[in-house]
Amino acid sequence: MTPLTPTIPTITVTPQAASDAYQSADQSALGGTDVTGFSATLQRAVQSAIQTGQSADAQSMKAIAGGGNITDVVTAVSKAELTLEAAMAIRDKMVSAYQDIMRMAI
Amino acid sequence: MDLDKALTISARGMDAQSSRLVVIAQNLANQDTTGSTPGAKPYQRKTVTFANTMDTSIGVPTVSVKEAGVDESDFPLKYDPSNPAANAQGYVQTPNVNSFVEVMDMREAQRSYNANVSVMEVTRGMLTRTIEMLK
């Protein structure tokens, strides 16, 4: 499993990490009291997604300026796209889990 | 992640084939380049070889250009007394570039490049399908 540490710039949200993140978020949501765990997990996932996006952005800018390597641009943009897709899928899952908790009859 | 690595490996493969195409382009463009003084050497055909080297950033070996060498074969002689590179007998050394060989090399580079593109497409498809499971 890839650790979701925001200090390492090359980390991407892998599907494996995504399901782990969802599970831990789901568990903390079910616990009901650990709000920090839920938001921290979400923040870490979003942070690494943003970093991947930024690297894709930098590569694309280089390509537009006439420099850079087109294969690097394709890889960076592909990775960013897939990371964003994974991040959105996890976000939807997390929000629906949160809503499930909120709808619970006390 | 492994699929991420596959993406990078394919990209490096595409880079390697691009470098190969650069060498082929040089050879084809210079297939008639002779020397400028009598008896001078003409353009010498360039070659490119590849190596499987470790990419420390992703932890797997990828392909890279090992070295850009030259073809040491003989230069064919052509009778052309008006050429500035012609020797006393009127013969000029012409480049050891065979355009048929270069065109075949080019086709090979194209096919290899396309193969790498296909691997990239399949990898992307697999990743997308996996992410779709979350939805």
Interface residues (C-beta under 8 A of the other chain):
Chain A: T2 T10 T12 T14 P15 Q16 A18 S19 Y22 N69 T71 D72 V74 T75 S78 K79 L82 E85 A86 A89 I90 D92 K93
Chain B: M1 D4 L7 T8 A11 R12 M14 D15 S18 S57 M120 R124 L127 T128 T130 I131 E132 M133 L134 K135
